[in-house]
């Protein structure tokens, strides 16, 4: 239980750290310091998949062929984009004016 509470506190502290960035360049600099190249690639790929899913018109297989991302990951992104209560992808897509 204590580990779960610490995980939540650490995640919230990380979110506050991201919120301190003044612009996209500062966020990118922070991400490069924070993540391994593989982690950064995975995050970037998920964001790209979310944008493709939101635009619609492509099957999971088409997205996988275009991006190299597994259909399992694409399915997870789709679930969080469309079904899960967090709606983080949706929030940012709307703010960026990228939703259909």
N, C-alpha and C positions, 0 to 999 in steps of 0.2 A: 504494500500500500504506500509506504514512504517513497519507494522508487517511482511509482506512478505519479505521486504528487510532485516530486522533484522534476520528473520529465515534463509535466505541465508547466511548472514554474520556469524551467529552462527554455521551453518552447515559447512561452510568453515573453521572456527576456530577449530571445532572438527576434521575435516579432517587433518588439520595441526598438531594437537595434536597427532593423530594416527601416522602420518609420523615421529614424533620425537622418537617413540619407536625404540630401537636398534635391537629387536628380538621378536620372537613370545611370549616368556615368559613375556616380558614387556607389550606387547599388551594385553595379557590375564590378567595381574595384573590390567591394566587400565580398561579393560572391567568389571572386577569384582567390582571395585570401582564405576564405572559409572552406571552400570545397576542393576536393581533388578534381583533376580533369574529368575523371569518369563520373563523379557525382554531378558536376556542372553540365556535362553532356546529357546525363539522364534527366536533369531538371529542364534543360533546354528542349530536349526531345518531347517531354510530356507537355510542355507549353505549346510547342508546334502542333502536336496531335490535338490538343484542346481547341486550337484555332481552326484546324481542318475539320474537326467534328462539328464545331459550331456553324461553320459555313455550309455543311451538309453536302450531299451529292456524291460522297465517296464511301465505299464499303471499307470495313476493317482491313480486308486483304489489300485493297487499293492503297490505303494509307500505309500499311506495312511495307508494301512494295516501294512506295515513294520515299518513306522515311527510314526504313530498316528497323523500326520499332516492332516488337512482338505484338501479335494480336491480343495476348493476355494483358499487356500494358495498355494497349489501346482500349480494351474493355474496361479496365480499371479507371482510366481517365474519363471514359464515357459515363461510367456509373457516377463518378464524383461531379461531372459536369451536369448530369441530368437528374440524378436521384437522391444523392446524399444531402443532408440538411446544411452542410457547411456553406455551399454555394460560393466558394472562393474563386473558382475559375469564372463563374458567371459574373460575379461582382466586377472583376478586373476586365473581362471582355466588354461588359457594358460601359465601364468608365473609359475604356479605350475606343469606344464606338465601333467595335468589331462584331457586334451581334447582328444576326440577320433579322 
